[in-house]
Amino acid sequence: MAKRGRKSPEELSVTVNLPKRAESPDYLKPEAAKVWDRITKCMPVGWFPPETHDLLADYARHKAFSDLVAERIEEFDVMGGDAQELNKLSGIANKETDQLKSLATKLRITNQSRVRAETAGRQLNNNVADGVEVWNNY
């Protein structure tokens, strides 16, 4: 039989377990952990369920490594450097970029995977200032 009368605050209280932002795993190096944190802060809480954490860790590692390769390429002395080394670094950079694109698509963190083409076109049309097509001014 149900209790009669007003309900106490304890009876009215509700416990809600809100999802938490995914924290970077301990095994990631600091550079990769920064990438993880940057990506998870940009996306809504709960966007990365536990089953995607391995993919996100791989993305963070590839991005950190890609940044290191890019630094090496930028520091490369084109005039006095070894062309074979530059070619090797460029090949590594291309492979890392391909991996990043694939993982970003799988994790649905690219604009293409989050926004429909019609919506993107509408947003572009709404952002054209005073009817001037900026891309035709070049």
Buried (B, 14 or more C-beta within 10 A) or exposed (E): EEEEEEEEEEEEEEEEEEEEEBEBBEEBEEBBBBBBBEBBEEBEEEBBEEEBBEBBBBBBBBBBBBBEBBEBBEEBEEEEEEEEEBEEBEEBBEEBBEBBEBBBEBBEBBEEEEEEEEEEEEEEEEEEEEEEEEEEEE
